[in-house]
Amino acid sequence: MHLKKVTSTHKGKTYEYAQIVKSVRREDGKSSIETVKSLGRMKSEEDWERARKIKEAMERDEKIVRLKDVEIEEHFELGLSWVAKELWDKYGIGKALMKAFEDREHEFNPEKITFMLAVNRLYRPGSDLSAYRWIRDRGWPRIEMEKQWIYRTLDPLVEEKEEIEENILQGLKKNLDLDLSLVFYDLTSSYFEGEGPELAKFGYSRDKRKDKKQLVLGVVMAGSIPIAHRVWPGNTDDSSTLEKTVQDLKEKFGIEDMVFVADRGVFKGNLEDLDHNYIGSVKKRKSDLSEKLLPKNVPGSEEKRAAEIHSDEGKRYILCLDEDRREKDLKNLEETAEECKSFLKDLEQRFRSEGRGR
């Protein structure tokens, strides 16, 4: 085989093309040149060098593949893993775990497996088995992995939860200058398709699944960063979690002077016992105070604005106004009113029709 230059002239310009050709003998005994592969137009010396390398590869019986013909069926998921590892190390999460696990003996590295499980939740959340398969087949960094190691990692994560959270918070305070004077607390629930663990109980379902057992999860945030959590039985009332949560913040993290922000359902019956400044919401239309204060004006022209409108026995009442939300609420109210009018009109017509038929 050899490389052949083919030229073509069009509108006074000459163009060069490359072909890989070989000499073959025809049935009549004469020889001729046969084109093995056309390599297209050659625009530079680099193109000719590429053409020579292709010819040499074909002489070695190597398969030549065009990039556009390549289809990626599977790949290691590197990008998000790389970013996660940078943040994992920057905020000391790995060190926090290793410190909590230092008195335990393991034949594997639970900190690395915990990292891979965390990254898997970002990529493709699923069961423990699916996490194992993802780590084994597509995760990065590549680590030696056995399925049972996942289950054996989860136990110490639960058992050392308190120390892990304390260690992580110390790292966050160093790297983020975290302000713990204002903390937010909220609860959510997660239901099970089946019996679930021992803590799974029937209770108030935020997912509208009263037929499913669930867990209640409480999360404490500071500066938009989660700093603590607790799992409660599925039948736990929101307000009953407040005292334990505040106690944990004092004892574990030494947070004494803080403003506690939570949903009004959490504060129910707990306000006087909280012994902290707090921010909550007043139930609308269910108290004389709400009826009195809601009609008051919130001065200003901003889309979202607030103003202190009342104070009483150390409590300050702030009226907040969101113009965009108000417009949406008014629109929904008008639509609901029209639906009610239509329903009542149909009901009246049916009543009159049935009355005439008697």
C-alpha positions, 0 to 999 in steps of 0.5 A, a space after each residue: 500500500 502507498 499514499 496517493 495524492 489526487 488533485 482537483 481544480 475548481 474555479 482556478 483553485 487546486 485542492 489536494 486529496 489523499 487516498 490509500 491505494 494498492 496494486 492488484 493483479 486482475 484476472 487477465 494478468 495485468 496489474 491495476 491500482 485499487 483504492 483502499 481508503 479515501 482520506 478526504 481533502 488535505 489542507 495542511 502538512 498535519 493532515 498529510 502526517 495523519 494520512 501517513 499514520 493511518 496508512 501505517 496502521 492499516 499495514 499493521 492490520 490495525 482497525 481504523 475508527 472514525 470518532 463520529 462512529 464511536 458510541 459510548 455505552 458506559 463511562 466512569 462518572 468523574 465530573 461531579 465526583 471530582 467536585 464532591 471530593 474537593 468539597 469533602 476535603 475542603 470542609 473536613 468531612 473525611 477527617 470528621 469521619 475518620 476521627 469518629 471511626 479511629 477506635 474501630 477496626 475495619 478491613 476496609 476504609 469506611 470513610 471512602 465508602 461513605 464518600 462514594 455512597 454520598 456521591 451516589 446519592 447525588 448521581 443516582 439515588 436508589 437502594 443499597 444494592 444499586 449503590 454498590 453496583 454503581 460504585 463497582 461499575 461507574 464510580 470514581 475514584 476506583 476502590 476495592 469494593 464488596 457488597 457487605 461493606 456498605 451495610 457494615 459502613 452504615 452501622 457505625 455511621 448511625 452509632 457515631 452520629 453525634 460525634 460525626 456531626 460535632 466534628 463536621 460542624 467544627 470543620 464548617 465553622 473553620 472554613 465557612 465562618 458559620 454564624 450559629 446565632 440564627 438557626 432554622 429547624 424543619 421537619 419532613 417525612 419519608 414513607 415506606 413501601 412495606 413494613 420499614 424499620 422499627 421506627 416506621 409508624 403511621 402518622 401525619 403524612 406530608 406525602 398524603 399517604 396515610 396508608 403507609 408507615 413513615 419516619 419523621 426527619 428533623 433537620 437544623 440549618 445554619 447559614 443554609 448549611 445542615 448542621 444536625 438531624 434527628 430521625 423520629 418515629 413516624 407518629 411523632 407530633 412536630 411540636 414534641 421534637 422542639 425541646 430535644 432539638 434545642 437541648 441538643 444544640 446547647 449540649 452538643 454544639 454549645 450554642 447558647 445565644 441564638 434565634 430559633 426559626 421554625 414552622 408554627 406547627 413546631 412552636 405549638 404550646 412550646 413558646 414560653 418554654 423555649 428560653 430562646 429568641 425565636 421567629 415563627 408565624 401566627 395562624 391566620 384567621 384563627 385568632 383575634 390578633 391576626 384579624 386585627 393586624 392583617 389589614 394593616 398597611 406595609 409601607 414601601 414599594 418593593 415587591 417583598 417588604 416587611 414592617 413591625 406593626 405591633 409589640 406585646 410583652 416582649 413579642 414583636 409582630 412583623 407583617 410581611 407582604 409579597 406582591 407577587 404572591 398576593 397577585 397569585 392568591 387573588 387570582 386563585 381566589 377569583 377562580 375559586 369564587 367563579 367555580 363556586 358561583 358556577 356550582 351553585 348556579 348548576 345546583 339551583 337549576 337542578 333543584 328547580 328542574 326537580 321541583 317542576 317534575 314533582 
